[in-house]
Amino acid sequence: MSTNGFSEEERAAMRERAAELKTEASRGRGGKAAAEELDVLSKIAEMAMPDRAAAERIHAIVTTNAPELGPKLWYGQPAYARKGKVVCFFRSGDVDKERYSTFGFTPEARLDGGDGLWPTSYAVTELSDAAEKTITELVRRAVG
């Protein structure tokens, strides 16, 4: 049992994030974007089904509809950033030991609603055509 209040999963995510930062620093500027996308694709490939299928589809949706966002790992999971700041992310339910995966947005996303209420994350159990359409619209709004 932890004495500092963090679960083993949280500590593992922090270790992964620290390793990510070391990797970023060692790569310098040359080829960083390609290396980061390779890292994201490798992480997705490690996922168990059905998380892998959802992450692959979300990756395609984001990179197609928001090419200004660069893929990168964020706390060991796929994320998409503008000028280094994460706008949206995918969290594997299997990795997080949850019954569903999550697709979410950070405060960098431009999703502010007129009524003062807007979504910041969604549970993902499968990606129907309607769910893909919703994600596509949200991603476009987030970078608009």
Secondary structure, 3 states (H helix, E strand, C coil): CCCCCCCHHHHHHHHHHHHHHHHHHHHCCCCHHHHHHHHHHHHHHHCCCCHHHHHHHHHHHHHHHCCCCEEEEECCEEEEEECCEEEEEEECHHHHCCCCEEEEECCCCCCCCCCCCCCCEEEECCCCHHHHHHHHHHHHHHHC
